[in-house]
Amino acid sequence: MSTENEGTAVPPAPSAPPVPVDAPAAPAPQGQAPRGPHGQDSQGQPAQGQGVPDAGHPGVSSSAPDPSWPPPPPPTAPSHGDGGSGYGAGGWGSSYQQPAPKSGRGRGGLVAGILVAALVAGGLGGGLGYTLAKNNDDSTGSTTVSASTSGGDVKRDPGTVAGVAAKALPSTVTIEAEGTSGEGGTGTGFVFDKQGHIITNNHVVADAVDGGKLTATFPNGKKYDAEVIGNAQGYDVAVIKLKNAPGDLKPLTLGDSDKVAIGDATIAIGAPFGLSDTVTTGIISAKNRPVASSDGSGSQASYMSALQTDASINPGNSGGPLLDAQGNVIGINSAIQSTGNGGFGTGQSGSIGLGFAIPINQAEYVAQELIKTGKPVYAKIGASVSLDESSGGAKITDQGAGGAAPVEPGGPAAKAGLKPGDVITKLDDRVIDSGPTLIGEIWTHKPGDKVTITYERAGKQHTVDVTLGSRVGDN
């Protein structure tokens, strides 16, 4: 399945999530995944055509540098959903943010529209209130109950949505990124540690990576300049650091995304369409959803095995925390599956209840590596696979990208005896129905992890253990 990052079009995604090994490996339905809007960061159209990550592609390619990495997004994939800070979702990928509008019809236009609606509603309410009050004056009794006689102050326990939001909001920020050309967008992030590191999506801050301007604003209105410490395009994760960070930062507690269950309550915090500090709720709709998304350029893609939620997330939510009912971060909101165009002059689509988040267990590992070295580290098998949409598995290509060998000599796949033409159908207990699904599953692991791969060759099924290799950087 493909989705949109906020602002850019996303690659196609498999039609169904991987299923446990003991479940029948029925072929996924054929069809093209719906597309979703990016966020305010950038708008993109799903990439067309077939991509083949070469042996140098993190997760499935060789360690030798390869000009084709990052690989092109899968065909017809949705885009990121945050218009600069929102999500995109739909199948394969996480959302990218799209550039914030520079014209008067941008965020200002949105706010103006909302203010007009509020004023109309306020006027109507005032008129009705006056009429009811006058009628009550003419009656012998009053139907009004004052707050002082209704049982005292309202108490909001820590486990309620209001309680969770009150605790988490002070540790979230609205991020504004602007490139040297003046383009950029708005996204979300959250406090990772007391040193001032903030986690967000790569597509939220991509415009500011090379000499751009970056700011982070807390709900109390305090704004700080920030800098990008490291970014991982393939994972769609980035870490920024506040300049002159305050000493009272409170990092959000990280949960365990592996223990999340379908049906668990979720709370999302973000800045949809620039409306900072917005809180929405939902549930975990699915786990291990293969998602691939691009930045809209047609040459880059990110992959994840995502948590799916129906909490309302829109362009601008990208990079924000997805919380469980106890307020622990279980994911980073990154993409949405959406249809149609959004209003308010943005041209972006909104939530239809299909949102995707990067599991926090994966994001935490990536963030720690970025803080240590400034570069991402990817697990890989050392083989090029086709990015064609397929229900049959991930096929090792006959030719690697850029003239590289399809199976890296001496790499993990070669040591395990894998060859061009082999079709990988399972990785551990996950059914693999396409190349992007395989990449997303590999990237949930760390270099050095041992996995079991099931593949087909000449109509026969084989199983082999593979120790994953590593690749540093996106290039």
C-alpha positions as MATLAB code, in Angstrom:
seq = 'MSTENEGTAVPPAPSAPPVPVDAPAAPAPQGQAPRGPHGQDSQGQPAQGQGVPDAGHPGVSSSAPDPSWPPPPPPTAPSHGDGGSGYGAGGWGSSYQQPAPKSGRGRGGLVAGILVAALVAGGLGGGLGYTLAKNNDDSTGSTTVSASTSGGDVKRDPGTVAGVAAKALPSTVTIEAEGTSGEGGTGTGFVFDKQGHIITNNHVVADAVDGGKLTATFPNGKKYDAEVIGNAQGYDVAVIKLKNAPGDLKPLTLGDSDKVAIGDATIAIGAPFGLSDTVTTGIISAKNRPVASSDGSGSQASYMSALQTDASINPGNSGGPLLDAQGNVIGINSAIQSTGNGGFGTGQSGSIGLGFAIPINQAEYVAQELIKTGKPVYAKIGASVSLDESSGGAKITDQGAGGAAPVEPGGPAAKAGLKPGDVITKLDDRVIDSGPTLIGEIWTHKPGDKVTITYERAGKQHTVDVTLGSRVGDN';
ca = [
       0.000    0.000    0.000;
       1.215    3.478   -0.642;
       0.456    6.616    1.228;
       1.222   10.259    1.249;
       3.552   12.059    3.518;
       2.314   15.426    4.366;
       3.025   17.365    1.282;
       4.350   14.819   -1.209;
       3.049   11.964   -3.203;
       3.752    8.509   -1.937;
       4.615    5.185   -3.594;
       2.117    2.338   -3.843;
       1.741   -0.069   -1.007;
       0.755   -3.693   -0.721;
      -2.937   -4.305   -0.539;
      -2.712   -6.232    2.695;
      -0.400   -6.277    5.728;
       1.982   -9.186    6.274;
       0.319  -12.053    8.138;
       1.735  -14.505   10.686;
       3.496  -17.566    9.340;
       0.803  -19.930   10.570;
      -1.833  -18.074    8.584;
      -2.509  -19.078    4.966;
      -0.399  -17.012    2.628;
      -3.233  -16.067    0.354;
      -2.246  -13.715   -2.441;
      -3.109  -10.098   -1.787;
      -5.835   -8.589   -3.933;
      -4.658   -6.963   -7.064;
      -5.083   -3.274   -7.555;
      -3.487    0.026   -7.118;
      -3.198    1.549   -3.700;
      -4.950    4.856   -3.192;
      -2.902    7.954   -3.012;
      -2.768   10.328   -0.118;
      -1.678   13.960    0.214;
       1.594   14.975    1.711;
       1.581   17.680    4.250;
       2.409   21.283    4.229;
       5.969   20.438    3.434;
       5.488   19.495   -0.178;
       2.921   18.240   -2.555;
       3.810   15.287   -4.695;
       2.312   12.895   -7.128;
       2.787    9.172   -6.808;
       5.817    8.014   -8.693;
       5.107    5.996  -11.757;
       7.028    3.034  -13.034;
       9.101    0.290  -11.547;
      12.012    0.779   -9.201;
      14.833   -1.590   -8.400;
      16.971   -0.764   -5.385;
      20.512   -1.756   -6.169;
      22.915   -3.699   -4.058;
      23.842   -0.447   -2.440;
      20.297    0.266   -1.242;
      20.064    0.256    2.546;
      18.278   -2.873    3.619;
      18.513   -4.731    0.371;
      21.551   -3.539   -1.490;
      25.269   -3.870   -1.450;
      27.641   -1.853    0.639;
      29.228   -0.273   -2.417;
      28.013    3.287   -3.020;
      25.255    3.379   -5.557;
      23.989    6.442   -7.387;
      20.516    4.948   -7.503;
      20.061    5.091   -3.711;
      17.725    6.182   -2.429;
      15.602    3.973   -4.657;
      12.665    5.353   -6.573;
       9.365    4.994   -4.784;
       7.144    2.069   -5.706;
       4.645    2.807   -8.469;
       1.432    4.590   -7.514;
       2.353    5.110   -3.941;
       0.651    7.665   -1.701;
       2.481   10.683   -0.373;
       3.235   12.141    3.035;
       0.278   13.732    4.647;
       1.567   16.723    6.466;
       1.784   19.822    4.484;
       5.114   20.488    5.870;
       4.329   18.759    9.083;
       1.479   16.518    8.426;
       1.124   12.969    7.389;
       0.592   11.103    4.274;
      -0.543    7.576    4.260;
      -2.206    5.014    2.225;
      -0.077    2.020    1.890;
       3.601    1.969    1.524;
       5.005    5.041    2.993;
       5.279    7.609    5.569;
       4.160   11.100    4.985;
       6.247   13.956    3.857;
       5.558   17.575    4.573;
       4.871   19.927    1.771;
       6.084   23.474    1.490;
       4.117   26.040    3.430;
       2.214   28.403    1.127;
       3.860   31.748    0.634;
       0.858   33.585   -0.770;
      -1.907   35.294    1.189;
      -4.055   32.194    0.632;
      -1.747   30.072    2.775;
      -2.025   29.536    6.479;
      -3.380   33.053    6.899;
      -6.242   32.201    4.573;
      -7.010   29.113    6.614;
      -7.032   31.020    9.872;
      -9.177   33.750    8.381;
     -11.736   31.210    7.222;
     -11.885   29.645   10.647;
     -12.212   33.019   12.348;
     -15.129   33.970   10.128;
     -16.886   30.714   10.990;
     -16.226   31.311   14.678;
     -17.617   34.812   14.523;
     -20.779   33.645   12.800;
     -21.271   30.880   15.334;
     -20.622   33.298   18.179;
     -23.167   35.772   16.874;
     -25.816   33.102   16.520;
     -25.111   31.765   19.971;
     -25.336   35.256   21.464;
     -28.689   35.875   19.858;
     -30.133   32.606   21.065;
     -28.745   33.200   24.542;
     -30.416   36.611   24.746;
     -33.770   35.234   23.588;
     -33.690   32.371   26.090;
     -32.671   34.682   28.903;
     -35.533   37.058   28.105;
     -38.013   34.186   28.073;
     -36.703   32.950   31.396;
     -37.167   36.386   32.902;
     -40.848   36.146   32.015;
     -41.256   32.755   33.696;
     -41.589   31.895   37.354;
     -38.532   29.643   37.539;
     -35.020   29.285   36.159;
     -33.543   26.315   34.316;
     -29.995   27.554   34.810;
     -27.636   25.617   37.107;
     -24.505   27.489   38.175;
     -21.107   25.821   38.288;
     -20.906   26.401   42.028;
     -23.924   24.137   42.608;
     -23.044   21.378   40.117;
     -20.646   19.383   42.257;
     -17.466   21.455   42.260;
     -14.466   21.510   39.922;
     -14.174   18.955   37.155;
     -11.385   16.463   37.885;
      -9.490   14.969   34.975;
      -7.650   11.827   35.983;
      -4.215   11.060   34.483;
      -5.634    8.161   32.464;
      -8.230   10.255   30.658;
      -7.588   11.809   27.245;
      -7.590   15.233   28.870;
      -5.102   14.052   31.482;
      -2.778   12.529   28.885;
      -2.984   15.625   26.691;
      -2.260   17.975   29.597;
       0.906   16.058   30.397;
       2.121   15.510   26.822;
       1.373   18.865   25.177;
       4.118   20.819   27.002;
       6.664   18.398   25.481;
       5.542   18.793   21.867;
       6.621   21.494   19.432;
       5.445   22.972   16.167;
       8.353   22.989   13.727;
       8.790   25.532   10.955;
      11.427   24.684    8.357;
      12.559   26.992    5.587;
      15.140   26.322    2.899;
      17.620   28.768    1.447;
      15.202   29.335   -1.437;
      12.439   30.373    0.946;
      10.395   27.188    0.542;
       9.417   25.117    3.540;
       6.568   23.990    5.707;
       5.210   23.276    9.158;
       5.396   20.048   11.117;
       5.478   18.607   14.601;
       8.038   17.070   16.916;
       8.443   15.999   20.526;
      11.107   16.219   23.227;
      13.418   13.184   23.195;
      15.845   14.095   25.996;
      16.757   16.859   28.419;
      19.637   17.990   26.201;
      17.177   19.539   23.756;
      16.935   16.837   21.089;
      13.585   16.724   19.272;
      12.354   13.787   17.155;
      10.378   14.452   13.985;
      10.042   13.231   10.383;
      12.820   13.723    7.858;
      10.345   15.202    5.405;
       9.386   17.861    7.945;
      12.907   19.322    8.143;
      14.360   18.288    4.771;
      14.198   21.835    3.387;
      16.343   23.161    6.235;
      19.050   20.468    6.189;
      21.497   22.432    4.029;
      21.705   25.901    5.479;
      18.013   26.586    5.966;
      16.184   28.075    8.928;
      14.554   25.927   11.585;
      12.451   26.912   14.608;
      10.494   24.991   17.236;
       7.626   26.560   19.176;
       6.185   25.126   22.396;
       2.508   25.427   23.362;
       3.412   28.175   25.853;
       4.543   30.313   22.914;
       8.286   30.065   23.534;
      10.169   29.711   20.260;
      13.693   28.387   19.805;
      16.032   28.269   16.864;
      17.137   24.725   16.081;
      19.527   22.774   13.889;
      19.327   19.359   12.222;
      21.577   16.889   14.053;
      20.903   14.014   11.678;
      18.291   12.809    9.227;
      17.412    9.420    7.756;
      15.521    9.668    4.505;
      14.887    5.928    4.218;
      13.367    5.719    7.702;
      11.807    9.210    7.413;
      13.167   10.089   10.856;
      15.149   13.176   11.846;
      16.568   14.631   15.049;
      16.893   18.356   15.600;
      18.398   20.152   18.588;
      17.197   23.346   20.217;
      19.711   26.159   20.483;
      19.877   27.543   24.036;
      17.506   24.796   25.170;
      15.696   25.458   28.468;
      16.719   23.440   31.505;
      13.214   22.254   32.363;
      12.544   20.048   29.321;
      10.458   16.959   30.040;
      11.026   14.140   27.508;
       7.957   12.114   26.619;
       8.001    8.542   27.909;
       8.603    6.009   25.141;
       6.388    2.932   25.061;
       6.916   -0.491   23.482;
       5.415   -0.566   19.983;
       5.940   -4.334   19.781;
       3.357   -4.825   22.517;
       0.687   -2.642   20.920;
      -2.524   -4.529   20.126;
      -5.170   -3.863   17.505;
      -7.977   -1.953   19.219;
      -5.729   -0.140   21.709;
      -6.662    3.505   22.216;
      -4.466    6.145   20.563;
      -3.977    9.892   20.990;
      -2.297   11.986   18.286;
      -0.819   15.453   18.789;
       0.178   17.743   15.946;
      -0.378   20.897   13.929;
      -2.870   19.905   11.201;
      -2.935   22.578    8.493;
      -0.887   24.784   10.826;
      -3.299   24.529   13.786;
      -0.710   23.877   16.499;
      -1.279   21.726   19.587;
      -4.245   19.818   18.171;
      -5.241   16.595   19.959;
      -7.251   13.788   18.304;
      -8.096   10.249   19.366;
      -8.678    6.845   17.807;
      -7.493    3.251   18.019;
      -4.807    1.033   16.535;
      -6.508   -0.227   13.377;
      -3.733   -2.550   12.178;
      -0.087   -3.420   12.760;
       2.834   -4.170   10.447;
       1.203   -2.297    7.574;
       3.676   -2.045    4.674;
       3.977    1.615    3.746;
       6.239    3.336    1.249;
       6.254    7.018    0.494;
       8.283    9.501   -1.484;
       9.135   13.164   -1.275;
       7.459   13.786   -4.605;
      10.663   14.045   -6.612;
      10.268   10.539   -8.023;
      13.763    9.520   -6.952;
      13.530    9.029   -3.204;
      11.449    6.782   -1.001;
      10.999    5.814    2.629;
       9.702    2.485    3.876;
       8.134    1.341    7.102;
       6.176   -1.463    8.690;
       3.657    0.935   10.180;
       1.104    1.185   12.926;
      -2.235    2.101   11.377;
      -4.602    4.358   13.328;
      -7.932    6.046   12.697;
      -7.036    9.026   14.880;
      -7.530   12.099   12.710;
      -4.164   13.242   11.356;
      -3.715   15.728    8.550;
      -1.034   17.765    6.793;
       0.994   19.305    9.605;
       0.717   16.321   11.954;
       3.870   14.719   10.570;
       6.541   14.115   13.153;
       4.112   14.353   16.065;
       3.705   11.651   18.707;
       1.138    8.874   18.600;
       0.435    8.055   22.245;
      -1.202    5.129   23.998;
      -3.866    5.542   26.691;
      -1.163    5.983   29.358;
       0.578    8.766   27.445;
       3.545    6.708   26.233;
       4.812    7.387   22.714;
       4.190    4.327   20.531;
       4.796    5.904   17.116;
       5.652    8.950   15.012;
       2.731   10.086   12.862;
       4.043   10.155    9.317;
       1.534    9.434    6.554;
      -2.130    9.235    5.639;
      -4.204    7.617    2.947;
      -6.500   10.278    1.616;
      -8.749   11.116   -1.297;
      -9.768   14.333   -2.988;
      -8.414   17.816   -2.452;
      -8.395   19.750    0.793;
     -10.089   23.035    1.352;
      -8.856   26.396    2.599;
      -6.944   26.935   -0.649;
      -4.237   24.423    0.307;
      -4.928   21.797   -2.330;
      -4.191   19.143    0.294;
      -6.428   16.268    1.200;
      -7.461   15.528    4.746;
      -7.946   12.548    6.983;
     -10.301    9.736    6.082;
      -9.320    7.684    9.111;
      -6.305    5.945    7.573;
      -3.178    7.192    9.306;
       0.245    5.558    9.606;
       2.942    5.922   12.224;
       6.550    4.738   12.434;
       6.771    2.310   15.394;
       8.680    3.982   18.233;
      10.953    0.976   18.816;
      12.405    1.537   15.348;
      12.396    5.332   15.593;
      14.205    5.282   18.950;
      17.053    3.197   17.524;
      17.339    5.467   14.494;
      17.305    8.608   16.664;
      20.045    7.266   18.919;
      22.263    6.542   15.907;
      21.633   10.005   14.485;
      22.578   11.650   17.775;
      25.758    9.561   18.023;
      27.056    9.910   14.462;
      24.693   12.167   12.526;
      24.122    9.362   10.003;
      21.514    6.593    9.738;
      22.458    2.926    9.829;
      20.367    0.458    7.825;
      20.162   -3.310    8.017;
      20.493   -5.059    4.637;
      20.601   -8.454    2.967;
      22.823   -7.320    0.093;
      20.536   -8.038   -2.847;
      18.559   -5.958   -5.330;
      14.822   -6.624   -5.425;
      12.112   -5.476   -7.797;
       9.805   -2.735   -6.574;
       6.989   -3.879   -8.829;
       3.665   -4.304   -7.069;
       3.112   -8.005   -6.708;
       1.355  -10.525   -4.517;
       3.939  -13.193   -5.190;
       6.877  -11.930   -3.118;
      10.096   -9.932   -3.483;
      12.010  -11.065   -6.557;
      15.783  -10.690   -6.651;
      16.497   -8.931   -9.920;
      18.655  -10.311  -12.722;
      20.623   -7.096  -12.877;
      21.552   -4.644  -10.153;
      21.019   -0.909  -10.441;
      23.821    1.189  -11.855;
      25.629   -1.850  -13.165;
      26.127   -3.382   -9.712;
      25.747   -7.115   -9.122;
      22.173   -8.104   -8.180;
      23.556  -10.117   -5.252;
      26.447   -8.422   -3.467;
      29.524  -10.663   -3.573;
      30.334  -11.820   -0.050;
      27.205  -10.151    1.312;
      24.554  -11.704    3.581;
      22.363  -12.948    0.700;
      25.330  -14.437   -1.166;
      26.550  -16.248    1.953;
      23.042  -17.696    2.386;
      23.034  -18.988   -1.207;
      20.403  -16.613   -2.612;
      20.566  -15.971   -6.368;
      18.999  -13.707   -9.001;
      15.470  -14.875   -9.811;
      14.770  -16.175   -6.299;
      11.473  -14.917   -4.903;
      11.479  -14.156   -1.167;
       8.073  -14.959    0.314;
       8.654  -14.744    4.076;
      10.958  -13.045    6.539;
      10.608  -14.814    9.874;
       6.832  -14.968   10.447;
       5.966  -12.138    8.056;
       4.573  -12.862    4.618;
       6.447  -10.860    1.975;
       4.283   -9.892   -1.002;
       6.573   -7.355   -2.708;
       9.981   -5.700   -2.668;
       8.854   -2.659   -0.642;
       7.328   -4.959    1.983;
      10.662   -6.772    2.293;
      12.575   -3.506    2.693;
      10.209   -2.261    5.394;
      10.477   -5.528    7.311;
      14.283   -5.637    7.064;
      14.463   -2.104    8.426;
      12.581   -3.107   11.563;
      15.760   -5.048   12.435;
      19.275   -3.967   13.332;
      22.520   -4.946   11.575;
      23.750   -8.244   12.972;
      20.259   -9.615   13.609;
      19.671  -13.147   12.329;
      16.477  -13.671   10.327;
      14.931  -16.652    8.582;
      14.138  -16.147    4.906;
      11.813  -18.364    2.899;
      12.186  -18.197   -0.872;
      11.086  -20.006   -4.019;
      13.397  -21.205   -6.782;
      12.279  -23.209   -9.785;
       8.939  -23.932   -8.138;
      10.479  -25.299   -4.937;
      10.450  -23.657   -1.511;
      13.610  -23.211    0.532;
      14.391  -21.737    3.958;
      17.687  -20.239    5.038;
      19.054  -18.178    7.937;
      20.595  -14.806    7.073;
      22.664  -12.516    9.290;
      21.846   -8.955    8.277;
      24.624   -6.640    7.183;
      24.753   -2.863    7.530;
      24.981    0.266    5.461;
      25.713    3.745    6.772;
      24.066    6.807    5.259;
      21.424    7.446    2.628;
      23.824    7.856   -0.300;
];
